[in-house]
Amino acid sequence: MSAMFRITLPDGSVREVAPGTTPADVAAAIGPGLAKAAIAARIDGQVRDLNRPFEGDTNLALVTAKDEADALEIVRHDLAHVMAEAVQHLFPGTQITFGPATDDGFYYDFAPKDRPFTDEDLPAIEAEMRRIIARDEPFTREVWTREQLIETWTKQGETFKAEWAAELPDNEELTIYRQGEWLDMCRGPHMVSTGKLDPNAFKLTRVSGAYWRGDQKNAMLSRIYGTGWLNKKQLDQHLFMLEEAAKRDHRKIGQEMDLFHLQPEAQGSVFWHPKGFILWRQLEAYMRRRLDAADYAEVKTPQLMDAKQWEQSGHWGKYRENMFVVPDEVPNTADEGAVLSGEGDLMALKPMNCPAHVLIFKQGIKSYRDLPIRMAEFGCCHRNEAHGALHGIMRVRQFTQDDAHIFVREDQLVDEVRKFCELLDSVYKHLGFERYAIKLALRPEKRFGSEAMWDWSEQSLRDAVAATGRDTADYGWEELPGEGAFYAPKLEFHLTDAIGRTWQVGTIQTDTVLPERLDASYVGEDGNRHRPIMLHRAILGTFERFIGILIEHHAGRFPLWLSPVQAVVATIVSEADGYAEEVAATLRKAGLRVETDLRNEKINYKVREHSVAKVPVLLVVGKREAEEGKLAVRRLGSQAQQIVTIEEAVAMLREEATPPDLR
């Protein structure tokens, strides 16, 4: 008799099973409820199929819907396979390529035989997917040789798959998964069968073009996207969020409110309109007051620096592909010949402010008594993002950071990070974000610095968050292995917006590498030179992206202190024009941003138009209001109105328009 395998369960209990036993068998032995709920198995930490036999002694945890991250990835992978089968059944001759799970669903790239797919094809594909799910086809795993794969794909006319199979390594276990007669190369895992999928928990969303293997020199494919979930309730919630996100799109609202625009002549750079720049200035003024109160010194550094400086800092080797490089020479002005000789020394537009701040720190001798030095800059930076990666004002090439660097001694680090966390918490709440998560990004595979430095830096950040009491589940505390910067670990702050999306914005990083590379030092209490620790930190991240997040979070309905136009005085009849101007002048004198609408239009038309423009307060005046010295206050999104005097309106609106840090 073969030796039994010892299977250790999460509660520490051990079961002995015969070779050939599967995790599904163990689930059934524990109870019918678990057998029904099990989706997959985690074997020594690796997710596998329920029906894949044990290969020896192992730790087993059964994956159910409660293990949402694992469950969703498997479900979405299953749906991708089901979609691919449906497409090939409906459109014979279509070739398949790749079909991964994504953060909210799945996609598959196809090479159609006759024409590219369109959104009009999606309902039929969805219906065919539901038929495949209803057939309850088992997912089965088979190990093949590379030669088998190439031969099969070649016979089936799957030229893309055959090309890929030919490049697979000889020493790797190569697997395919079947569902009925349909198959694809796949590492898995999958559920037991297609029938385990909820037929009402997915939706195909759109079709786009994609190049084979992401190279524009290759064939253009049709990519079909879908979203997939564990149940219909989750799908409905996601579709509602997508609908809300479309309504809140910062590009759409930015146009409606006349805040900014973008155009091809300045790829990835924003044209701020007067109203948009009012919003910017209010945010900048607020941040400047907060920094002044926290004892930061504001500086301004050059846009363009010699490439040698970037080489010394380490950015030239690690970051050069994202930098705009500029030759240091006068262009040729003659009609003939090259504009640039190519012989000039290289300079670069700064992609970040940190090396320049070290150069300021190095001016003059610094003592241990001078530290901490908090150096802030609303620094304009440039990064050479690919055109396809640009997105409204969320992903741009020119941006302004609310950047700062804090130079500290070792004994000051934990307290300084704690102070930053408390400042950040206050800022986010003032800007309307009640929830955020804190993540600690740990050392990446490729990095500068010693292991001892990384150990100390990572632990210092842990200690600082613990000192604020925020290293808890309430603050989404989590450690992210491998996701730190090449020179330092970092804390990341992820905001949750009004519709549940998360945005990584704030950060603070400990850095001992850059002060070393740029030879920054201070005189210690012992009279010797010591390296400062440099904290890189930002709260908003960049003004452009944060304003985009603010627009979508508030759906353009900013709190009064941030609103570009805080009130519009609108007339019902032309006889009230003079009174409307008087009201507007009084409000402006009180410091409010007010416009008038004296057009010969019906008041309902004016109300609709200013509602679209997200004006928070409409002050309506007619002949009666002019005679009585009053006005009707209408709030954005409300049908109700409040009759007040000019003095009452001034007092009420001035109080509401006071920035939260000045109240």
SEBANU-39735 format. One line per 3 residues: their letters; for each residue x, y, z of C-alpha. Coordinates in Angstrom, 3 decimals, always signed. Example, Ala and Ser with C-alpha at 12.3 -4.5 7.8 and 13.67 -1.06 7.14 Angstrom:
<sites>
as	+12.300/-4.500/+7.800 | +13.670/-1.060/+7.140
</sites>
This chain:
<sites>
msa	+0.000/+0.000/+0.000 | +1.281/+3.488/-0.899 | +2.299/+5.827/+1.911
mfr	-0.441/+8.190/+3.050 | -0.167/+11.981/+2.609 | -0.522/+14.253/+5.648
itl	-2.802/+17.221/+4.901 | -2.613/+20.048/+7.453 | -5.689/+22.297/+7.613
pdg	-5.756/+25.973/+8.729 | -6.943/+25.029/+12.241 | -3.850/+22.857/+12.691
svr	-5.694/+19.542/+12.378 | -4.149/+16.859/+10.160 | -5.876/+14.405/+7.830
eva	-4.172/+11.413/+6.267 | -5.277/+10.691/+2.705 | -4.333/+8.210/+0.025
pgt	-2.442/+9.263/-3.122 | -4.923/+10.366/-5.787 | -7.065/+12.236/-3.254
tpa	-8.006/+15.797/-4.243 | -8.840/+18.919/-2.240 | -12.440/+18.433/-3.410
dva	-12.452/+15.037/-1.658 | -11.210/+16.634/+1.570 | -13.887/+19.362/+1.320
aai	-16.584/+16.691/+0.856 | -15.275/+14.738/+3.840 | -15.469/+17.844/+6.030
gpg	-19.062/+18.560/+5.036 | -21.485/+19.087/+2.128 | -21.682/+22.839/+2.786
lak	-17.945/+23.303/+2.347 | -17.899/+20.990/-0.679 | -20.491/+23.203/-2.354
aai	-18.815/+26.470/-1.348 | -15.243/+25.520/-2.311 | -13.972/+27.237/-5.458
aar	-10.305/+26.230/-5.435 | -7.541/+25.108/-3.063 | -4.526/+26.883/-1.662
idg	-1.711/+24.326/-1.521 | +1.296/+25.543/+0.496 | +0.242/+29.074/-0.386
qvr	-0.323/+28.431/-4.106 | -3.867/+28.458/-5.547 | -4.705/+25.276/-7.458
dln	-7.674/+23.422/-8.937 | -9.955/+21.578/-6.521 | -9.691/+18.378/-8.595
rpf	-5.899/+18.367/-8.903 | -4.601/+15.454/-6.742 | -2.246/+16.061/-3.835
egd	+1.411/+15.364/-4.623 | +2.658/+14.831/-1.058 | +2.352/+16.175/+2.478
tnl	+0.958/+19.682/+2.292 | -0.836/+22.582/+3.958 | -4.363/+22.990/+2.581
alv	-6.745/+25.947/+2.739 | -9.960/+25.790/+0.749 | -10.808/+28.923/-1.224
tak	-14.437/+30.055/-1.031 | -16.291/+33.243/-1.973 | -15.196/+34.671/+1.384
dea	-11.629/+34.715/-0.006 | -12.797/+37.371/-2.412 | -9.519/+38.342/-4.103
dal	-8.614/+34.740/-4.993 | -12.191/+33.829/-5.885 | -12.660/+36.815/-8.197
eiv	-9.432/+36.156/-10.072 | -10.462/+32.548/-10.731 | -14.002/+33.485/-11.758
rhd	-12.711/+36.141/-14.160 | -10.221/+33.727/-15.660 | -13.023/+31.196/-16.168
lah	-15.189/+33.847/-17.819 | -12.368/+34.763/-20.209 | -12.192/+31.138/-21.382
vma	-15.964/+30.912/-21.697 | -16.007/+34.140/-23.733 | -13.281/+32.854/-26.059
eav	-15.216/+29.648/-26.717 | -18.386/+31.648/-27.361 | -16.622/+33.905/-29.865
qhl	-15.078/+31.009/-31.772 | -18.442/+29.232/-31.915 | -20.272/+32.308/-33.211
fpg	-17.498/+33.475/-35.551 | -15.771/+30.394/-37.053 | -12.223/+31.056/-38.194
tqi	-11.503/+33.524/-35.413 | -8.100/+32.943/-33.823 | -7.472/+33.326/-30.089
tfg	-4.415/+34.893/-28.461 | -4.353/+35.898/-24.759 | -7.136/+36.331/-22.195
pat	-6.174/+37.376/-18.666 | -8.173/+38.435/-15.630 | -8.016/+42.151/-14.762
ddg	-8.730/+44.255/-11.678 | -12.470/+44.343/-12.394 | -13.001/+41.668/-15.031
fyy	-11.256/+40.105/-17.991 | -10.470/+40.516/-21.666 | -9.444/+38.386/-24.621
dfa	-7.603/+39.370/-27.787 | -8.934/+37.820/-31.003 | -7.891/+37.780/-34.649
pkd	-11.270/+37.756/-36.464 | -11.450/+36.031/-39.822 | -13.574/+38.560/-41.693
rpf	-13.939/+41.859/-39.806 | -13.057/+43.477/-36.501 | -15.600/+42.935/-33.745
tde	-17.824/+45.810/-32.631 | -19.921/+46.606/-29.572 | -22.965/+45.395/-31.532
dlp	-21.562/+41.843/-31.354 | -21.504/+41.771/-27.553 | -25.152/+40.795/-26.779
aie	-24.891/+37.652/-28.946 | -21.575/+36.699/-27.338 | -23.072/+37.171/-23.854
aem	-26.017/+34.923/-24.765 | -23.669/+32.211/-26.057 | -21.583/+32.473/-22.856
rri	-24.703/+31.796/-20.797 | -25.427/+28.695/-22.897 | -21.898/+27.399/-22.225
iar	-22.318/+28.059/-18.505 | -25.651/+26.220/-18.519 | -23.996/+23.164/-20.158
dep	-21.840/+22.894/-17.018 | -18.732/+21.776/-18.904 | -15.918/+20.568/-16.592
ftr	-12.587/+22.415/-16.638 | -9.864/+19.789/-17.014 | -6.103/+20.265/-16.784
evw	-3.652/+18.398/-19.005 | +0.158/+18.537/-19.202 | +1.429/+18.708/-22.815
tre	+4.789/+18.914/-24.508 | +5.762/+21.964/-26.497 | +5.644/+19.833/-29.670
qli	+2.062/+18.776/-28.921 | +1.061/+22.404/-28.485 | +2.695/+23.551/-31.719
etw	+1.194/+20.643/-33.684 | -2.319/+21.203/-32.295 | -2.330/+24.954/-32.874
tkq	-0.911/+24.572/-36.378 | -3.590/+22.012/-37.315 | -6.326/+24.289/-35.964
get	-4.999/+27.307/-37.893 | -4.124/+29.120/-34.649 | -0.992/+30.832/-35.967
fka	-0.667/+33.252/-33.038 | -0.857/+30.434/-30.472 | +1.611/+28.322/-32.485
ewa	+4.074/+31.215/-32.569 | +3.813/+31.673/-28.819 | +4.078/+27.944/-28.087
ael	+7.299/+27.737/-30.114 | +8.910/+30.221/-27.715 | +7.954/+28.420/-24.484
pdn	+10.900/+27.017/-22.478 | +11.648/+23.292/-22.647 | +12.105/+22.902/-18.895
eel	+8.712/+24.325/-17.877 | +5.563/+22.262/-17.236 | +3.192/+23.268/-20.038
tiy	-0.528/+22.868/-19.440 | -3.780/+23.287/-21.309 | -7.307/+23.529/-19.916
rqg	-10.367/+22.085/-21.637 | -14.032/+22.919/-21.209 | -15.757/+20.298/-23.301
ewl	-14.041/+20.233/-26.708 | -12.633/+23.786/-26.460 | -9.118/+24.269/-25.091
dmc	-6.416/+26.866/-24.539 | -2.892/+27.040/-23.153 | -3.232/+28.078/-19.524
rgp	-1.485/+27.740/-16.164 | -4.803/+27.839/-14.295 | -6.278/+27.437/-11.846
hmv	-9.948/+27.134/-12.794 | -13.121/+26.116/-11.013 | -14.523/+22.609/-11.306
stg	-16.860/+23.471/-14.199 | -18.439/+26.324/-16.137 | -21.686/+25.719/-14.250
kld	-20.103/+27.112/-11.084 | -20.179/+30.582/-12.680 | -23.159/+32.842/-11.999
pna	-24.668/+33.521/-15.472 | -26.041/+36.847/-14.229 | -22.776/+38.122/-12.707
fkl	-20.913/+39.243/-15.823 | -21.273/+41.765/-18.618 | -19.237/+42.430/-21.748
trv	-18.429/+46.120/-21.765 | -16.573/+47.203/-24.893 | -14.387/+46.343/-27.870
sga	-11.090/+47.992/-28.736 | -8.090/+47.407/-30.946 | -4.858/+45.874/-29.619
ywr	-1.627/+44.897/-31.338 | -0.370/+41.332/-31.141 | +2.142/+41.242/-28.280
gdq	+1.672/+44.982/-27.763 | +3.845/+45.906/-30.767 | +2.378/+48.317/-33.320
kna	+4.450/+46.594/-36.031 | +2.356/+43.456/-35.522 | -1.185/+42.513/-36.538
mls	-4.125/+44.482/-35.138 | -6.449/+42.340/-33.009 | -9.927/+42.845/-31.538
riy	-9.919/+43.020/-27.743 | -13.226/+42.297/-25.988 | -13.490/+43.495/-22.390
gtg	-15.869/+42.186/-19.759 | -16.502/+42.672/-16.080 | -17.095/+39.611/-13.906
wln	-18.150/+39.057/-10.287 | -19.179/+36.380/-7.852 | -22.861/+37.297/-7.917
kkq	-25.363/+39.663/-9.517 | -25.358/+42.024/-6.526 | -21.644/+42.668/-6.967
ldq	-22.119/+43.189/-10.714 | -24.951/+45.667/-10.158 | -22.860/+47.602/-7.649
hlf	-19.972/+47.752/-10.112 | -22.170/+48.862/-13.011 | -23.668/+51.563/-10.798
mle	-20.164/+52.734/-9.925 | -19.221/+52.832/-13.626 | -22.342/+54.867/-14.363
eaa	-21.500/+57.250/-11.527 | -17.887/+57.456/-12.673 | -19.038/+58.437/-16.171
krd	-21.219/+61.199/-14.718 | -18.298/+62.383/-12.585 | -15.639/+62.215/-15.322
hrk	-13.354/+65.183/-14.629 | -12.950/+65.868/-18.362 | -16.714/+66.211/-18.863
igq	-17.247/+68.300/-15.713 | -14.142/+70.370/-16.452 | -15.699/+71.356/-19.781
emd	-19.134/+72.066/-18.266 | -17.565/+74.270/-15.588 | -15.061/+75.851/-18.014
lfh	-12.089/+74.847/-15.844 | -9.450/+73.656/-18.333 | -8.799/+72.049/-21.674
lqp	-6.157/+69.886/-23.351 | -5.074/+69.853/-26.984 | -2.536/+67.996/-29.170
eaq	-0.197/+70.976/-29.502 | +0.826/+70.434/-25.857 | +0.479/+66.683/-25.251
gsv	+0.033/+65.959/-21.566 | -0.019/+69.592/-20.441 | -3.059/+71.427/-19.124
fwh	-4.481/+74.759/-20.321 | -6.008/+76.163/-17.136 | -8.918/+78.554/-17.726
pkg	-9.620/+81.418/-15.293 | -12.177/+79.435/-13.285 | -9.981/+76.362/-13.138
fil	-7.033/+78.407/-11.997 | -9.139/+79.959/-9.224 | -9.681/+76.409/-7.957
wrq	-5.927/+75.763/-8.253 | -5.071/+78.979/-6.391 | -7.485/+78.240/-3.556
lea	-5.976/+74.787/-3.123 | -2.429/+76.141/-3.313 | -3.173/+78.932/-0.816
ymr	-4.693/+76.409/+1.582 | -1.662/+74.112/+1.302 | +0.736/+77.049/+1.726
rrl	-1.000/+78.093/+4.962 | -0.819/+74.535/+6.277 | +2.897/+74.294/+5.431
daa	+3.647/+77.680/+6.989 | +1.894/+76.598/+10.176 | +3.902/+73.341/+10.201
dya	+7.221/+75.233/+9.947 | +8.147/+74.408/+6.352 | +10.406/+76.811/+4.427
evk	+9.279/+77.274/+0.816 | +11.912/+77.281/-1.953 | +12.017/+77.478/-5.750
tpq	+14.513/+75.488/-7.838 | +15.526/+75.401/-11.547 | +13.558/+73.510/-14.201
lmd	+16.635/+72.570/-16.211 | +19.757/+70.955/-14.764 | +22.902/+69.417/-16.247
akq	+22.745/+65.689/-16.942 | +25.840/+65.266/-14.753 | +23.732/+66.237/-11.747
weq	+21.166/+63.554/-12.621 | +23.993/+61.027/-13.115 | +25.342/+61.791/-9.656
sgh	+21.900/+61.480/-8.055 | +21.312/+58.101/-9.736 | +18.227/+59.204/-11.671
wgk	+20.020/+59.230/-15.044 | +20.578/+55.484/-14.899 | +17.240/+54.541/-13.318
yre	+14.862/+57.098/-14.764 | +16.327/+58.517/-17.990 | +13.648/+57.090/-20.295
nmf	+11.073/+59.216/-18.456 | +13.074/+62.453/-18.706 | +12.946/+65.195/-21.340
vvp	+16.577/+65.616/-22.406 | +17.699/+68.973/-23.808 | +21.026/+69.743/-25.610
dev	+22.905/+72.699/-24.150 | +23.580/+74.521/-27.427 | +22.217/+77.343/-29.567
pnt	+20.170/+75.975/-32.499 | +21.391/+76.557/-36.035 | +19.472/+79.507/-37.512
ade	+20.544/+78.979/-41.129 | +18.106/+77.503/-43.619 | +20.493/+74.680/-44.498
gav	+21.873/+72.038/-42.160 | +20.696/+70.355/-38.975 | +18.994/+72.458/-36.311
lsg	+21.202/+70.848/-33.640 | +24.750/+69.605/-34.038 | +24.400/+66.804/-31.506
egd	+27.652/+67.912/-29.884 | +26.200/+69.956/-27.008 | +26.284/+68.736/-23.430
lma	+23.010/+67.242/-22.235 | +20.644/+68.795/-19.759 | +17.246/+67.535/-18.558
lkp	+13.985/+69.037/-17.391 | +13.548/+67.955/-13.815 | +11.178/+65.001/-13.283
mnc	+11.355/+65.589/-9.522 | +12.660/+68.215/-7.092 | +14.724/+66.162/-4.656
pah	+18.289/+66.601/-6.018 | +17.812/+70.388/-6.193 | +16.664/+70.457/-2.568
vli	+19.824/+68.614/-1.515 | +21.866/+71.284/-3.313 | +20.098/+73.992/-1.261
fkq	+20.723/+72.004/+1.928 | +24.432/+71.891/+1.065 | +24.742/+75.687/+0.938
gik	+26.488/+76.613/+4.172 | +27.356/+74.427/+7.141 | +24.459/+72.720/+8.879
syr	+24.524/+71.738/+12.536 | +22.617/+68.982/+14.302 | +20.779/+71.838/+16.047
dlp	+19.399/+73.040/+12.674 | +17.569/+69.772/+12.055 | +14.882/+69.019/+11.159
irm	+14.900/+71.249/+8.066 | +11.566/+71.111/+6.244 | +11.939/+72.341/+2.648
aef	+8.773/+72.699/+0.520 | +8.284/+73.525/-3.138 | +5.267/+73.693/-5.416
gcc	+7.633/+72.407/-8.069 | +6.747/+72.181/-11.743 | +8.153/+68.913/-13.151
hrn	+8.110/+67.077/-16.475 | +8.005/+63.343/-17.161 | +8.060/+61.811/-20.628
eah	+4.928/+59.691/-20.372 | +3.854/+57.696/-23.428 | +1.000/+59.323/-25.365
gal	-1.197/+56.281/-24.823 | -0.768/+56.531/-21.043 | -2.034/+60.129/-20.825
hgi	-5.493/+60.584/-19.323 | -7.126/+63.986/-18.904 | -5.449/+65.831/-16.042
mrv	-4.977/+62.592/-14.096 | -1.918/+61.437/-16.069 | +0.061/+64.279/-17.622
rqf	+3.580/+65.191/-18.708 | +3.821/+68.568/-16.995 | +2.677/+68.694/-13.382
tqd	+3.161/+70.546/-10.130 | +3.834/+68.627/-6.932 | +3.044/+69.738/-3.400
dah	+6.529/+68.492/-2.737 | +8.699/+68.731/+0.363 | +11.852/+67.175/+1.739
ifv	+12.638/+66.949/+5.419 | +16.258/+66.533/+6.515 | +16.423/+64.804/+9.903
red	+18.723/+63.036/+12.332 | +18.062/+59.357/+13.038 | +16.574/+60.140/+16.438
qlv	+14.081/+62.572/+14.846 | +12.754/+60.351/+12.081 | +9.861/+58.568/+13.808
dev	+8.470/+61.764/+15.326 | +8.782/+63.651/+12.036 | +6.901/+60.937/+10.117
rkf	+4.252/+60.944/+12.855 | +3.782/+64.714/+12.449 | +3.463/+64.281/+8.692
cel	+0.790/+61.590/+9.115 | -1.231/+63.898/+11.364 | -0.912/+66.830/+8.950
lds	-1.981/+64.629/+6.048 | -4.988/+63.314/+7.986 | -6.175/+66.867/+8.676
vyk	-5.709/+67.975/+5.043 | -7.645/+65.029/+3.608 | -10.549/+65.593/+5.969
hlg	-10.654/+69.319/+5.166 | -10.847/+68.408/+1.460 | -13.769/+66.029/+1.992
fer	-12.021/+62.643/+2.179 | -12.957/+60.829/+5.377 | -11.440/+57.476/+4.467
yai	-7.959/+56.497/+3.365 | -5.680/+53.470/+3.692 | -2.001/+53.383/+4.653
kla	+0.336/+50.949/+2.892 | +4.023/+50.312/+3.573 | +5.891/+49.608/+0.302
lrp	+8.935/+47.463/+1.057 | +12.317/+46.975/-0.653 | +12.250/+46.160/-4.388
ekr	+14.486/+43.554/-6.010 | +16.718/+46.206/-7.631 | +17.756/+48.818/-5.082
fgs	+20.489/+51.021/-3.718 | +21.737/+50.808/-0.119 | +22.623/+48.111/+2.398
eam	+20.258/+45.515/+3.858 | +20.820/+47.065/+7.301 | +19.684/+50.436/+5.968
wdw	+16.531/+48.915/+4.485 | +15.793/+47.017/+7.716 | +16.116/+50.208/+9.772
seq	+14.143/+52.388/+7.313 | +11.242/+49.962/+7.028 | +10.999/+49.500/+10.788
slr	+11.148/+53.263/+11.385 | +8.120/+53.786/+9.134 | +6.257/+51.000/+10.929
dav	+7.053/+52.617/+14.272 | +5.914/+56.054/+13.074 | +2.523/+54.788/+11.891
aat	+2.141/+52.826/+15.137 | +2.845/+56.053/+17.067 | -0.190/+57.648/+15.374
grd	-2.386/+54.629/+16.165 | -3.096/+54.133/+12.456 | -1.447/+50.724/+11.895
tad	-4.889/+49.112/+12.095 | -7.517/+47.571/+9.833 | -9.578/+50.771/+10.155
ygw	-6.843/+52.527/+8.181 | -6.354/+49.645/+5.748 | -2.840/+49.050/+7.100
eel	-0.969/+46.698/+4.783 | +2.616/+45.900/+3.797 | +3.466/+45.621/+0.089
pge	+6.625/+43.535/-0.538 | +8.784/+44.710/-3.447 | +6.910/+47.955/-4.144
gaf	+9.275/+50.509/-2.581 | +11.333/+53.013/-4.576 | +14.836/+51.972/-5.669
yap	+16.357/+54.139/-2.942 | +13.896/+53.849/-0.046 | +10.789/+52.220/+1.443
kle	+7.710/+54.415/+1.530 | +4.339/+54.903/+3.102 | +1.533/+55.267/+0.563
fhl	-1.793/+56.906/+1.362 | -4.772/+55.668/-0.672 | -7.886/+57.872/-0.639
tda	-11.382/+56.413/-0.993 | -13.685/+58.701/-2.959 | -17.458/+59.214/-2.840
igr	-18.213/+56.177/-5.020 | -15.717/+53.798/-3.424 | -12.748/+54.113/-5.796
twq	-9.255/+54.333/-4.319 | -6.513/+56.742/-5.387 | -2.899/+56.585/-4.258
vgt	-1.878/+60.203/-3.653 | +0.187/+60.956/-0.537 | +3.561/+59.407/+0.203
iqt	+6.522/+59.690/+2.550 | +9.832/+57.892/+1.931 | +12.946/+57.520/+4.028
dtv	+16.125/+58.005/+2.022 | +19.742/+57.596/+3.066 | +21.004/+57.025/-0.479
lpe	+20.585/+60.471/-2.073 | +22.307/+62.390/+0.749 | +25.220/+59.945/+0.365
rld	+25.382/+60.228/-3.438 | +25.213/+64.042/-3.344 | +27.491/+64.337/-0.295
asy	+25.075/+66.138/+2.035 | +26.149/+66.354/+5.666 | +25.706/+68.162/+8.963
vge	+27.997/+68.653/+11.948 | +26.919/+66.414/+14.792 | +27.085/+66.996/+18.520
dgn	+30.411/+65.131/+18.455 | +31.878/+67.654/+15.997 | +32.040/+65.098/+13.163
rhr	+30.231/+65.071/+9.810 | +27.072/+62.964/+9.625 | +24.651/+62.182/+6.813
pim	+21.107/+63.478/+7.264 | +18.186/+61.223/+6.494 | +16.038/+62.700/+3.750
lhr	+12.264/+62.282/+3.903 | +10.546/+62.698/+0.531 | +6.901/+63.566/+1.121
ail	+3.775/+64.794/-0.631 | +0.178/+65.034/+0.520 | -1.720/+65.853/-2.677
gtf	+0.829/+64.201/-4.971 | +0.358/+66.537/-7.922 | -2.061/+69.452/-8.203
erf	-3.304/+68.319/-11.612 | -4.203/+64.787/-10.572 | -5.535/+65.790/-7.173
igi	-7.819/+68.427/-8.726 | -9.073/+65.717/-11.102 | -9.800/+63.493/-8.086
lie	-11.509/+66.399/-6.292 | -13.702/+67.065/-9.329 | -14.812/+63.416/-9.512
hha	-15.170/+63.002/-5.734 | -17.419/+66.068/-5.411 | -18.953/+65.607/-8.903
grf	-18.040/+69.259/-9.475 | -20.093/+70.371/-6.465 | -17.200/+71.769/-4.495
plw	-17.507/+73.102/-0.980 | -18.101/+76.834/-1.160 | -14.544/+77.817/-0.226
lsp	-13.138/+75.934/-3.246 | -15.811/+76.807/-5.812 | -14.474/+78.992/-8.643
vqa	-17.798/+80.875/-8.733 | -19.406/+80.892/-5.317 | -22.670/+82.594/-6.252
vva	-24.524/+84.040/-9.239 | -27.027/+86.865/-8.845 | -29.711/+86.197/-11.473
tiv	-32.551/+88.538/-12.389 | -36.150/+87.636/-13.137 | -36.949/+90.955/-14.848
sea	-34.752/+93.692/-16.317 | -36.079/+96.221/-13.749 | -33.994/+94.341/-11.138
dgy	-30.678/+94.689/-13.026 | -29.449/+97.646/-10.979 | -30.317/+95.945/-7.709
aee	-28.563/+92.727/-8.867 | -25.373/+94.701/-9.533 | -25.649/+96.269/-6.080
vaa	-26.044/+92.855/-4.440 | -23.069/+91.453/-6.384 | -20.869/+94.424/-5.445
tlr	-21.728/+94.007/-1.747 | -20.902/+90.295/-1.842 | -17.624/+90.894/-3.703
kag	-16.643/+93.497/-1.128 | -17.165/+90.803/+1.512 | -14.612/+88.647/-0.333
lrv	-16.960/+86.344/-2.230 | -16.538/+85.269/-5.863 | -19.771/+86.409/-7.494
etd	-21.091/+86.834/-11.042 | -24.316/+88.350/-12.349 | -26.733/+86.967/-14.942
lrn	-28.768/+89.847/-16.374 | -29.684/+88.162/-19.646 | -33.175/+88.453/-21.051
eki	-33.931/+84.779/-20.400 | -36.527/+83.011/-18.274 | -35.375/+82.286/-14.737
nyk	-35.872/+78.497/-15.170 | -33.444/+78.587/-18.104 | -30.885/+80.426/-15.971
vre	-31.336/+77.965/-13.093 | -30.728/+74.971/-15.402 | -27.658/+76.544/-16.997
hsv	-25.992/+77.456/-13.705 | -26.848/+74.021/-12.310 | -24.937/+72.396/-15.169
akv	-22.018/+74.736/-14.381 | -22.214/+73.523/-10.728 | -22.641/+77.022/-9.252
pvl	-23.333/+76.270/-5.568 | -25.582/+79.264/-4.784 | -28.022/+81.121/-7.037
lvv	-29.336/+84.432/-5.692 | -32.554/+85.273/-7.518 | -33.871/+88.852/-7.574
gkr	-36.956/+90.321/-9.179 | -38.914/+93.539/-8.874 | -40.332/+92.585/-5.474
eae	-36.918/+91.606/-4.034 | -35.456/+94.891/-5.297 | -38.209/+96.895/-3.604
egk	-37.842/+95.018/-0.293 | -34.004/+94.797/-0.283 | -34.091/+90.997/-0.208
lav	-33.112/+88.063/-2.396 | -34.084/+84.415/-2.847 | -31.315/+81.897/-2.123
rrl	-31.402/+78.652/-4.137 | -28.854/+75.916/-3.440 | -27.445/+73.632/-6.124
gsq	-29.518/+70.451/-6.296 | -32.432/+71.821/-4.253 | -35.810/+73.159/-5.374
aqq	-36.312/+75.032/-2.101 | -35.457/+78.697/-1.701 | -34.792/+80.934/+1.278
ivt	-35.694/+84.641/+1.375 | -33.030/+86.716/+3.156 | -31.734/+90.278/+3.321
iee	-28.439/+91.263/+1.693 | -26.818/+91.473/+5.142 | -28.034/+87.986/+6.048
ava	-26.766/+86.604/+2.726 | -23.330/+88.173/+3.255 | -22.994/+86.769/+6.780
mlr	-24.218/+83.305/+5.786 | -22.101/+82.946/+2.647 | -18.963/+84.500/+4.103
eea	-19.020/+81.977/+6.940 | -19.549/+79.061/+4.530 | -16.801/+80.320/+2.209
tpp	-14.164/+80.492/+4.941 | -11.502/+77.810/+4.308 | -11.629/+75.076/+6.972
dlr	-8.182/+75.876/+8.379 | -9.267/+79.475/+9.078 | -12.500/+78.670/+10.898
</sites>
